[in-house]
């Protein structure tokens, strides 16, 4: 066991990494796997969790990913990688059972196990239990200084890196009406840890409209008669939207659409993101149907103590300390009518939103911001630097310079609804690696869609079977310019 260093004297090897990635979720873990075989690129990955853990509070036994198994950490960039999901199945003796199961979508818990397996194969490249507390920039050495602390021993370390990759994820979001509630209200991210306590209550209300809300409602509905609680589902959405997963819609996860979206004015991008929620926040159709079938089955012997309330917004919330009940102030948006709902248990399946990590405070003036928590991001997923930073250009070989900062899943406002999509992780990482190296270690697709997303640049017909856009089109030029500025 290492001896704890004094707080003011961090341990440091003096080694300078090509990049340091903070936060090890699926996206940065994928970057670790894809960068592992690249000899000239040395990265370090830091995360405060004691081990890889991806939404463990929502790992319901039968819950599936909403993306196919090919959207693993590496396959869409390198199908031959030893870090693939199929290789994980082979090494754990589950390849044939997965094949016989004939389901394109892995279990969510299975995906989490796969990511743990991959992380274990990366050795000390990935350091869990390291909480990054402060990041500074040394202009003389052109390196970032990452001050971290071991979450168990408190021992402090100093890591040096020429570039940063931010993958700290999106923390749970709670709307203002329910913020700072006393008691045991739980966000959906912690549902499984609170499930036993919830099922011991007189009534439980789930607030939210997406996949997590649906899965929790379905899970609680299965035991509603066994435990005898009332169960409510409240959503401000006008209906229980299914996730749109048709094939031409899926082409909107293409490089062409990313180029098209990025080139649009900011106001247009904001409007589109708001209108596309059912493309990435909808409910799996099988889950919606399973809920209805379960309601039908359980209602055979009489009415159920269950209510599903659509068009219903939570406008206020309070808790009665004497009864431990929550009172939700609700408003039906169609009718403009206000009413209230009393509930003993409360689950807030209200999603996640990006928040800039506090450790960036020391270098915040180097980064260009669109507002408090949103970076100004380039097409190559690099954050624009402010005018006083003298390292905003490229190195002579076309690589992103020392001082560059890349983001993972913090670019919804610039790159669109695919930012949180697991299926685009390998593509984004291929893009980031290309920007770091000035060459393509993994081929970056430029044109895969049959449809066109913008007005044609000329009157010539396009060959939809061509693997790449014709020379000089907007899609090609936007994709190949590593130095494209953000708009």
C-alpha positions as CSV (number, residue, x, y, z in Angstrom):
1,X,0.0,0.0,0.0
2,X,1.3,3.4,-0.9
3,X,2.1,6.0,1.7
4,X,-0.2,8.9,1.6
5,X,1.6,12.0,0.3
6,X,1.1,15.4,1.9
7,X,-1.8,17.3,0.4
8,X,0.5,20.0,-1.0
9,X,3.0,17.6,-2.6
10,X,1.3,15.6,-5.3
11,X,3.1,12.5,-6.7
12,X,4.2,12.8,-10.3
13,X,6.2,10.7,-12.7
14,X,7.1,13.7,-14.9
15,X,5.8,11.8,-17.9
16,X,4.0,13.9,-20.5
17,X,1.1,12.1,-22.1
18,X,-0.1,12.9,-25.6
19,X,-3.6,13.3,-24.1
20,X,-5.5,12.9,-20.9
21,X,-9.1,11.8,-20.9
22,X,-11.2,12.6,-17.9
23,X,-14.3,10.5,-17.3
24,X,-14.5,6.8,-18.4
25,X,-17.9,6.1,-19.7
26,X,-18.5,4.1,-22.9
27,X,-17.2,7.0,-25.1
28,X,-13.8,7.5,-23.5
29,X,-13.5,3.8,-22.9
30,X,-14.0,3.3,-26.6
31,X,-11.2,5.9,-27.2
32,X,-8.9,4.0,-24.9
33,X,-9.6,0.8,-26.8
34,X,-9.1,2.4,-30.2
35,X,-5.9,4.3,-29.2
36,X,-4.4,1.2,-27.5
37,X,-2.7,-0.2,-30.6
38,X,-1.5,3.2,-31.9
39,X,2.2,3.2,-30.8
40,X,2.8,6.9,-31.3
41,X,-0.1,8.0,-29.2
42,X,0.1,7.8,-25.4
43,X,-3.1,8.5,-23.4
44,X,-4.1,8.3,-19.8
45,X,-7.7,7.9,-18.7
46,X,-9.0,9.0,-15.3
47,X,-12.3,8.4,-13.5
48,X,-13.3,8.9,-9.9
49,X,-15.5,5.7,-9.8
50,X,-13.7,2.7,-8.2
51,X,-14.5,0.6,-11.4
52,X,-16.3,1.0,-14.6
53,X,-20.0,1.5,-13.8
54,X,-22.5,2.6,-16.4
55,X,-26.0,3.5,-15.1
56,X,-25.9,0.7,-12.6
57,X,-29.1,1.9,-11.0
58,X,-31.0,1.1,-14.2
59,X,-29.5,-2.3,-15.0
60,X,-32.9,-4.1,-14.9
61,X,-32.4,-7.7,-15.6
62,X,-34.2,-7.8,-19.0
63,X,-33.6,-4.3,-20.2
64,X,-31.9,-4.0,-23.5
65,X,-29.8,-1.4,-25.2
66,X,-31.6,0.7,-27.8
67,X,-28.7,0.3,-30.2
68,X,-27.5,-2.9,-31.9
69,X,-24.5,-4.9,-30.7
70,X,-22.3,-3.4,-33.5
71,X,-22.5,0.0,-31.6
72,X,-20.0,-1.4,-29.1
73,X,-16.8,0.4,-28.2
74,X,-14.9,-0.3,-31.4
75,X,-16.6,-2.3,-34.2
76,X,-17.9,0.6,-36.3
77,X,-14.3,1.9,-36.4
78,X,-12.4,-1.4,-36.4
79,X,-14.3,-4.6,-36.8
80,X,-11.1,-6.6,-36.3
81,X,-10.4,-5.1,-32.8
82,X,-9.9,-7.5,-30.0
83,X,-12.0,-5.2,-27.9
84,X,-15.2,-5.9,-29.8
85,X,-18.4,-7.1,-28.2
86,X,-18.3,-10.3,-30.2
87,X,-14.8,-11.1,-29.0
88,X,-16.0,-10.5,-25.4
89,X,-18.8,-13.0,-26.0
90,X,-16.3,-15.5,-27.5
91,X,-13.8,-15.2,-24.6
92,X,-16.6,-15.5,-22.0
93,X,-18.2,-18.5,-23.7
94,X,-21.4,-16.7,-24.6
95,X,-21.1,-16.3,-28.4
96,X,-23.3,-19.2,-29.4
97,X,-26.0,-18.5,-26.9
98,X,-26.1,-14.9,-28.2
99,X,-26.3,-16.2,-31.7
100,X,-29.1,-18.6,-30.9
101,X,-31.0,-15.8,-29.0
102,X,-31.3,-13.9,-32.3
103,X,-31.6,-10.5,-30.8
104,X,-29.7,-7.6,-32.3
105,X,-29.8,-5.7,-29.0
106,X,-27.6,-6.8,-26.0
107,X,-28.9,-6.7,-22.5
108,X,-27.9,-3.5,-20.8
109,X,-26.3,-5.4,-17.9
110,X,-24.5,-7.5,-20.5
111,X,-23.1,-4.3,-22.1
112,X,-21.9,-3.1,-18.7
113,X,-20.1,-6.4,-18.1
114,X,-18.6,-6.1,-21.6
115,X,-17.3,-2.6,-20.8
116,X,-15.8,-3.9,-17.5
117,X,-14.1,-6.6,-19.5
118,X,-12.6,-4.1,-21.9
119,X,-11.4,-1.8,-19.1
120,X,-9.6,-4.7,-17.4
121,X,-7.7,-5.4,-20.6
122,X,-6.3,-1.9,-20.8
123,X,-4.1,-2.2,-17.7
124,X,-2.9,1.0,-16.0
125,X,-3.9,3.2,-19.0
126,X,-7.2,3.5,-17.3
127,X,-7.0,4.7,-13.7
128,X,-10.2,4.3,-11.7
129,X,-10.6,5.9,-8.2
130,X,-8.8,9.1,-9.4
131,X,-10.9,12.2,-8.9
132,X,-9.6,15.1,-11.0
133,X,-9.9,18.2,-8.8
134,X,-8.2,20.9,-10.9
135,X,-6.8,21.3,-14.3
136,X,-4.2,24.0,-15.1
137,X,-2.3,24.9,-18.3
138,X,1.4,25.5,-18.4
139,X,2.1,27.7,-21.5
140,X,5.8,27.3,-21.3
141,X,5.7,23.5,-21.5
142,X,2.4,23.6,-23.5
143,X,0.9,20.9,-21.2
144,X,-2.1,20.6,-19.0
145,X,-1.5,19.8,-15.4
146,X,-4.2,17.5,-13.9
147,X,-4.4,17.5,-10.2
148,X,-6.1,14.4,-8.9
149,X,-6.8,12.6,-5.6
150,X,-7.2,8.9,-4.8
151,X,-10.8,8.6,-3.6
152,X,-9.8,6.0,-1.0
153,X,-6.4,7.1,0.3
154,X,-6.6,10.8,-0.5
155,X,-3.1,10.5,-2.1
156,X,-2.6,13.3,-4.6
157,X,-1.2,12.8,-8.1
158,X,-0.2,15.1,-10.9
159,X,-0.6,14.1,-14.5
160,X,0.8,16.0,-17.5
161,X,-0.8,15.9,-20.9
162,X,-0.6,17.9,-24.1
163,X,-4.3,17.6,-24.9
164,X,-7.6,16.9,-23.0
165,X,-10.6,14.8,-23.8
166,X,-13.6,15.5,-21.7
167,X,-15.9,12.6,-21.1
168,X,-17.4,13.4,-17.8
169,X,-21.0,12.5,-18.9
170,X,-24.3,14.1,-18.3
171,X,-25.3,14.3,-14.6
172,X,-29.0,13.7,-13.6
173,X,-31.3,16.6,-14.2
174,X,-34.1,17.5,-11.9
175,X,-36.6,20.2,-13.0
176,X,-36.9,23.3,-10.9
177,X,-40.4,22.3,-9.6
178,X,-38.9,19.2,-7.9
179,X,-35.4,20.5,-7.0
180,X,-34.2,20.3,-3.4
181,X,-37.1,18.3,-2.2
182,X,-36.6,16.8,1.2
183,X,-37.2,13.1,1.8
184,X,-36.4,10.1,-0.3
185,X,-37.4,11.1,-3.8
186,X,-35.1,9.3,-6.2
187,X,-33.8,10.0,-9.6
188,X,-34.2,7.2,-12.1
189,X,-30.4,6.7,-12.2
190,X,-30.7,5.3,-8.7
191,X,-33.9,3.4,-9.1
192,X,-32.6,-0.2,-8.4
193,X,-30.9,1.0,-5.2
194,X,-34.3,2.3,-4.0
195,X,-36.6,-0.3,-5.5
196,X,-37.2,-2.3,-2.3
197,X,-38.1,0.9,-0.3
198,X,-40.4,2.1,-3.1
199,X,-42.3,-1.2,-3.1
200,X,-42.9,-0.8,0.6
201,X,-44.8,2.5,0.1
202,X,-48.5,3.1,-0.2
203,X,-48.2,4.7,-3.6
204,X,-45.4,5.5,-6.1
205,X,-45.4,8.1,-8.9
206,X,-43.0,8.1,-11.8
207,X,-42.4,11.4,-13.5
208,X,-41.0,11.5,-17.0
209,X,-41.6,10.3,-20.5
210,X,-38.6,8.5,-21.9
211,X,-37.2,5.0,-21.9
212,X,-36.1,5.0,-18.2
213,X,-39.6,6.1,-17.1
214,X,-41.2,3.4,-19.1
215,X,-38.9,0.7,-17.8
216,X,-39.4,1.7,-14.2
217,X,-43.2,1.9,-14.6
218,X,-43.2,-1.5,-16.3
219,X,-41.0,-3.0,-13.5
220,X,-43.2,-1.6,-10.7
221,X,-46.4,-2.6,-12.6
222,X,-45.4,-6.3,-12.5
223,X,-45.7,-6.3,-8.7
224,X,-48.5,-3.7,-8.2
225,X,-50.9,-6.4,-7.0
226,X,-48.4,-8.3,-4.9
227,X,-47.3,-5.3,-2.9
228,X,-50.6,-3.4,-3.1
229,X,-49.3,0.0,-3.9
230,X,-50.9,2.6,-6.1
231,X,-48.9,3.4,-9.2
232,X,-48.9,6.6,-11.3
233,X,-47.1,7.7,-14.4
234,X,-47.0,11.4,-15.1
235,X,-45.6,12.9,-18.3
236,X,-45.9,16.4,-19.8
237,X,-45.7,14.8,-23.3
238,X,-48.9,14.5,-25.2
239,X,-48.5,10.8,-25.6
240,X,-46.0,8.0,-24.9
241,X,-43.7,8.6,-27.8
242,X,-42.0,5.5,-29.4
243,X,-38.4,5.8,-30.3
244,X,-38.4,6.4,-34.1
245,X,-36.1,3.7,-35.5
246,X,-37.0,3.4,-39.2
247,X,-34.1,3.0,-41.6
248,X,-34.3,6.3,-43.4
249,X,-34.5,8.1,-40.1
250,X,-31.5,6.2,-39.0
251,X,-29.6,7.8,-41.9
252,X,-29.7,10.9,-39.8
253,X,-26.9,9.4,-37.7
254,X,-24.7,9.7,-40.9
255,X,-21.7,11.8,-41.5
256,X,-23.7,13.8,-44.1
257,X,-26.3,14.7,-41.5
258,X,-23.7,15.7,-39.0
259,X,-22.1,18.0,-41.6
260,X,-25.5,19.4,-42.5
261,X,-26.5,20.0,-38.9
262,X,-23.2,21.6,-37.9
263,X,-23.3,24.0,-40.8
264,X,-26.8,25.4,-39.8
265,X,-27.3,28.6,-37.9
266,X,-27.4,28.2,-34.1
267,X,-31.1,29.2,-33.9
268,X,-32.0,26.5,-36.4
269,X,-30.0,23.9,-34.6
270,X,-31.7,24.8,-31.3
271,X,-35.1,24.4,-33.0
272,X,-34.2,21.1,-34.6
273,X,-32.9,19.5,-31.4
274,X,-36.1,20.5,-29.6
275,X,-38.2,18.9,-32.3
276,X,-36.2,15.7,-32.6
277,X,-36.6,14.3,-29.0
278,X,-38.5,11.2,-30.2
279,X,-35.4,10.3,-32.3
280,X,-33.2,9.8,-29.2
281,X,-35.5,10.1,-26.1
282,X,-38.4,8.0,-27.2
283,X,-39.5,4.7,-25.7
284,X,-38.8,1.3,-27.3
285,X,-41.9,0.1,-29.0
286,X,-41.6,-3.4,-27.4
287,X,-41.6,-1.8,-23.9
288,X,-44.7,0.3,-24.7
289,X,-46.5,-2.8,-26.0
290,X,-45.3,-4.8,-23.0
291,X,-46.8,-2.2,-20.6
292,X,-50.1,-2.3,-22.4
293,X,-50.2,-6.1,-22.4
294,X,-49.4,-6.2,-18.7
295,X,-52.1,-3.7,-17.9
296,X,-54.6,-5.8,-19.9
297,X,-53.5,-9.0,-18.1
298,X,-53.7,-7.6,-14.6
299,X,-57.0,-5.8,-15.2
300,X,-58.8,-9.0,-16.0
301,X,-60.1,-9.3,-12.5
302,X,-61.0,-5.7,-12.0
303,X,-59.7,-2.1,-12.1
304,X,-56.1,-1.6,-11.2
305,X,-54.8,1.1,-8.8
306,X,-52.9,2.6,-11.8
307,X,-53.1,6.0,-13.5
308,X,-51.3,7.2,-16.6
309,X,-51.5,11.0,-17.0
310,X,-50.3,12.6,-20.3
311,X,-50.2,16.3,-21.1
312,X,-49.5,16.8,-17.4
313,X,-46.7,19.1,-16.2
314,X,-45.4,19.2,-12.7
315,X,-45.6,22.9,-11.7
316,X,-44.7,22.5,-8.0
317,X,-43.9,19.9,-5.4
318,X,-43.7,19.7,-1.6
319,X,-43.5,17.2,1.2
320,X,-45.6,16.7,4.3
321,X,-43.2,15.9,7.1
322,X,-45.9,14.3,9.2
323,X,-47.2,11.8,6.6
324,X,-44.0,11.7,4.5
325,X,-46.2,12.2,1.4
326,X,-45.3,14.3,-1.5
327,X,-47.8,16.7,-3.0
328,X,-47.4,17.3,-6.8
329,X,-49.0,20.4,-8.3
330,X,-50.0,19.4,-11.8
331,X,-51.3,21.2,-14.8
332,X,-53.0,19.6,-17.8
333,X,-51.7,21.6,-20.8
334,X,-54.6,20.8,-23.1
335,X,-57.2,22.0,-20.8
336,X,-55.2,24.5,-18.8
337,X,-56.5,23.0,-15.6
338,X,-54.6,22.6,-12.4
339,X,-54.9,19.7,-10.0
340,X,-52.9,17.9,-7.3
341,X,-51.6,14.4,-6.7
342,X,-50.6,12.9,-3.4
343,X,-47.9,10.2,-3.5
344,X,-45.8,8.4,-0.9
345,X,-42.9,7.5,-3.2
346,X,-41.5,9.6,-6.1
347,X,-39.2,8.6,-9.0
348,X,-37.9,11.4,-11.2
349,X,-37.1,10.0,-14.6
350,X,-36.4,13.5,-15.8
351,X,-33.2,12.7,-17.8
352,X,-29.7,14.1,-17.9
353,X,-28.2,17.4,-19.0
354,X,-24.6,18.3,-19.6
355,X,-22.8,20.5,-17.0
356,X,-19.3,21.7,-17.4
357,X,-17.1,20.0,-14.7
358,X,-15.8,22.2,-11.9
359,X,-12.2,21.1,-12.4
360,X,-12.1,23.3,-15.6
361,X,-12.5,26.5,-13.6
362,X,-8.8,27.3,-13.8
363,X,-8.7,27.1,-17.6
364,X,-12.2,28.3,-18.3
365,X,-10.8,31.5,-19.8
366,X,-8.9,29.5,-22.4
367,X,-12.1,27.9,-23.7
368,X,-14.7,29.5,-25.9
369,X,-18.2,29.2,-24.6
370,X,-21.6,29.7,-26.1
371,X,-23.2,30.0,-22.7
372,X,-22.5,28.9,-19.1
373,X,-22.3,25.2,-19.7
374,X,-21.9,24.9,-23.5
375,X,-18.6,25.0,-25.3
376,X,-18.1,26.4,-28.8
377,X,-17.3,23.1,-30.5
378,X,-15.6,22.6,-33.9
379,X,-16.6,19.9,-36.4
380,X,-13.7,17.7,-35.2
381,X,-15.2,17.8,-31.7
382,X,-12.5,20.2,-30.5
383,X,-13.4,23.2,-28.3
384,X,-12.5,26.5,-29.7
385,X,-9.9,28.3,-27.7
386,X,-10.1,32.0,-26.9
387,X,-8.1,34.6,-28.8
388,X,-5.4,35.0,-26.2
389,X,-4.5,31.3,-26.5
390,X,-1.7,31.1,-29.0
391,X,-2.1,27.4,-29.9
392,X,-5.3,27.3,-31.9
393,X,-3.7,26.3,-35.2
394,X,-2.6,22.9,-36.4
395,X,0.9,21.4,-36.2
396,X,2.8,21.2,-39.4
397,X,1.6,17.6,-40.0
398,X,-2.1,18.7,-39.7
399,X,-2.5,17.3,-36.2
400,X,-4.4,19.2,-33.5
401,X,-1.8,21.1,-31.5
402,X,-0.8,20.9,-27.8
403,X,-3.5,22.6,-25.8
404,X,-6.4,21.2,-27.8
405,X,-9.5,20.1,-25.8
406,X,-12.0,17.6,-27.2
407,X,-15.4,16.7,-25.9
408,X,-17.5,13.5,-25.8
409,X,-21.3,14.0,-25.6
410,X,-21.1,17.7,-24.8
411,X,-21.9,18.8,-28.3
412,X,-25.7,18.3,-28.7
413,X,-26.1,21.9,-29.6
414,X,-23.5,21.8,-32.4
415,X,-23.6,18.2,-33.7
416,X,-27.2,17.2,-33.0
417,X,-29.2,14.4,-31.4
418,X,-26.6,11.7,-32.2
419,X,-24.2,13.1,-29.6
420,X,-25.4,10.7,-26.8
421,X,-25.9,7.8,-29.3
422,X,-23.7,4.8,-28.5
423,X,-23.7,4.0,-32.2
424,X,-21.8,7.2,-33.0
425,X,-19.1,6.7,-30.4
426,X,-16.6,4.9,-32.6
427,X,-17.1,7.5,-35.4
428,X,-16.5,10.4,-33.1
429,X,-13.4,8.7,-31.6
430,X,-12.1,8.0,-35.1
431,X,-12.5,11.7,-35.8
432,X,-10.8,12.7,-32.6
433,X,-7.9,10.3,-33.2
434,X,-7.5,11.7,-36.8
435,X,-7.4,15.2,-35.4
436,X,-4.7,14.3,-32.9
437,X,-2.6,12.4,-35.3
438,X,-3.1,14.3,-38.6
439,X,-3.8,11.0,-40.3
440,X,-6.6,8.4,-40.2
441,X,-5.7,5.4,-38.1
442,X,-9.3,4.3,-38.7
443,X,-11.1,5.2,-41.9
444,X,-13.6,8.0,-41.2
445,X,-16.7,7.6,-43.3
446,X,-17.7,10.6,-45.3
447,X,-20.8,9.6,-47.2
448,X,-23.1,6.6,-46.4
449,X,-26.7,8.0,-46.8
450,X,-29.0,7.5,-49.8
451,X,-30.8,10.8,-49.0
452,X,-29.7,14.4,-49.2
453,X,-30.2,16.7,-46.2
454,X,-29.6,20.1,-47.8
455,X,-30.2,21.8,-51.1
456,X,-28.1,20.4,-53.9
457,X,-24.9,22.2,-54.6
458,X,-25.4,21.7,-58.4
459,X,-27.9,20.3,-60.8
460,X,-26.1,17.1,-61.6
461,X,-27.7,13.9,-60.4
462,X,-26.0,12.0,-57.6
463,X,-25.1,8.3,-57.8
464,X,-26.6,7.0,-54.5
465,X,-24.4,4.0,-54.6
466,X,-21.2,5.9,-54.6
467,X,-19.3,5.3,-51.3
468,X,-18.1,8.9,-51.1
469,X,-19.6,12.3,-52.0
470,X,-18.2,13.7,-55.2
471,X,-15.1,15.8,-55.0
472,X,-15.9,19.3,-53.9
473,X,-19.3,18.8,-52.4
474,X,-20.2,20.4,-49.1
475,X,-20.1,17.0,-47.3
476,X,-16.6,16.2,-48.4
477,X,-15.1,19.6,-47.7
478,X,-16.8,19.9,-44.3
479,X,-15.5,16.5,-43.3
480,X,-11.9,16.7,-44.5
481,X,-11.1,20.1,-43.1
482,X,-9.6,19.5,-39.7
483,X,-9.4,23.2,-39.0
484,X,-13.1,24.0,-39.8
485,X,-14.2,26.7,-37.4
486,X,-17.4,26.4,-35.4
487,X,-20.4,28.6,-36.2
